[in-house]
Amino acid sequence: MKKIIGGMIALGCFILSATAQDKMTMQNHFDHQKEMVIKQLNLTPDQQKQLDANRANFKAQMIALNKDESITVKDYRDKKYSLRKEQKAAFMAILTPDQKTKLVQIRQNMKAKMDTVADKRLDRMKLRLNLSDEQVATLKANRQAMRTKIEMLLQNDSLSRIDLKMQLMAIKEANKDSMKTVLTADQYAKWQQSRAERMKKMQDRMQDKMGNGISE
């Protein structure tokens, strides 16, 4: 369900650089977010049955895929990617036009909330790094451009898994390069340190949430 995930594109670059454990934590977080979105769509009992069947079919295919010891790592990842696309298409097929419209609105609300959080972070960054108004304006424009590119990629179902990964990585590297051109050397060093600390806190919070959810 990349359309739902697209509402959380600010986390995209973090996923690319995460460890295997981090990715599992992030996947659990995304699964939790998707369940919250699905609840907001108010599926009918019949739709819920179709969704459950879709999930059961996906799970069965994944079990069979995981048992296939003859498949290469690349083929395994490609097949898993294809299965997830099929699962997304099956989910979208059970929604009514009104529910699809509501899904778009939910995504827009999620993006608006993330924009608010990002703006507050940029305000703190301005103070911490002593940024000029011109630097802030450039960083904000660059951020929006990056998000637009990522969202377009996530909505492009024609891309292969490798193409999607490579293009996301290219956007990530381009963003890092743009930061170097906007910030001074000293500001860039402080930004990298702050970013690493923020990512660590994000991981810890998500792991705590997952742990609390399991204990409950």
N, C-alpha and C positions, 0 to 999 in steps of 0.2 A: 504494500500500500504506500508507494512512494509519494502519492499526492498528499497524504497525511504527514509523512515524514518531511516533505518539502516545507511544511510550516515550521520546522525546527532546523532550518538550514544553517543557522549560526553555529551549530555543533558539527557541521560536516567536516571541517578541516581537522577538528579534534579526533574524529573517528579514523581518519586516514593515518594519523601518527600514533594511535593508541596501541597498547600491547594487547595480547590475546585476552587477558583477564579484563582489561579496560573495555574491550569490545563486547565481551559478554555482559558486563555491567551496563553498558550503553544500550545493548539490545534489549535487556530486561526493562530498562527505562522507557525505551521506545514502545515496547509491547504494552507497558502500563498506560502510556499516553494514547495508544491506539484504542485500548479498551475504553478509556474515558470518552474518546471521540465517538465510538460506536454507541455508547449509552446515550449520548446526546442526540443521536439520529432516531431514537425511539423505534427500533425495528419491530415489525409485527411478529407474532408467534411463527408464522410461516417463513418469514424472512430469517428469523433466528435459526429455524431448522435448516434452512439452506446454508446459512453461515456456518453452522456446526458441521454440516456435511462437507462443506468446502474445507474446513480446517482438518477434519478427519481424513479426507482424501490427500491433503497436503502432507499430513503427518505420516500416512501410510507410504506415500511416495518417498519421503525423506528417509524413512526406516529402510526401505528397499535400497535406496541410494547409498546409505551408510554401510549396508551389508555387502555392497559390491566392491570386493577387494581387487578386482582387475582394472578398475577405472583409475586414470591418472588424476593428479591433484587438480590440474587445469580443467579437465573434463568434469570433475566433481563440482568445482566452483561454477562452471558454466551451466551445468544442469541445475544446480541449486538456484542460481540466478533466474533461469527460465521458469522454474517451478514457482518462484515468488512472483514473477510477472503474471503467470497464469492465475495464481491465487488472488492477486490484486484485480485482474480482469473479472474473475468470477464474483468477487465482492461487489465491484461497481455494477455488475449486471443485475444484482438483486435489488438495487436501490431504485426508488421512484424518482421522477424528475424533481419533485419537491425536496427529497432527501439529498439529492446531488447538489441542489442549490444551497441547502443548509450546510452541506459539507464544505462548499466553497466559502461560505460565511464563517464557518468555524476556523478554517485555515487563515482567513483574513484577520480574524480576531487574535489568533495565536501569533501571527506576524506582527500585529500592532503592539501586543504585549512585549514581544521580543525587541521591537524597535525602541520601546520605552526603556527597557532594561539596558539596551545598547547605548542609548543617549545618556543615561545616567552614568554608565561606565566611562563614556567619552568625557563627560564633565569631570569625573574624578581623575581621569588620565590627564586632562588639561592642567589641573592643579598640580598633580604629582610630577609631571614632566615639564611644567611651565611652558605649555604650548601657546603659540600665537593664535589669534582668531582665524587667520588664513590657514594655518596648519589644521585646525579643527574642521574647518569647512571642507578642506581637501580630503581629510580622513573620512568624514561622513559621506562624501560623494563616492569615494573609493569603496567604502563598505557597502553602500547601496548597489553599486555596479557589480561587486562580487556576488552579493546575494541574488541579484537578478540572473546572473550567469549560472549559478548553482541551481536555482529553481528551474530554469529552462532545461538544464541537463537532466534533472530528476524527473521531469515530466516527459522526456523524450524516450518513449518505449522502444524506439528502433535501435538504440545504442546497445552494443554488446557489453558484457560485464567489463571486459578489458578496456574498451573505449571509454566507458563511463569513469572507471577508476583513473585512467591516464589523464582525462580531461579535468577531473576534480583535483588531481595532484598538480596539474599545470596551473589551475586557478590559485591553489594554495601557494605555490612558489611565486606566482605573479604578485600575489598580495604581500608576501614577504619582501619582494623587491621594491614594491611601491612604498612600503613603510620605510625602507632605507633612503628613498629619495625625498620623503616628506620630513623625516626626523633627522636631527643632528646625530652624530656618532654617539654622543653621551646619552641622548634621549632614547636612541635605539637600544642601547645596552640595558638601560633601566626598563624599557618596555619588554624586552625578552625575559628579564628576571621576573617582572610582575606577571607576565603571561604564564610562565611556568608555575608560579605560585597559585595563580587562579585556577589553572587546569587541575592542579593537585587537590585544591579545595573542592572543585566540582566532582572529581572522582570520589573523594571521601564522602561527600554529601549523598551521592547516588548509591554508594555502597551501604551507607547507613540506612537509607530508605529501603533498599532491597532487604537488608537484614531485619529491619523492623517489620517489613511485610511478611517475611518468612516466620518470624517469631509470633506474629499475631495469628 
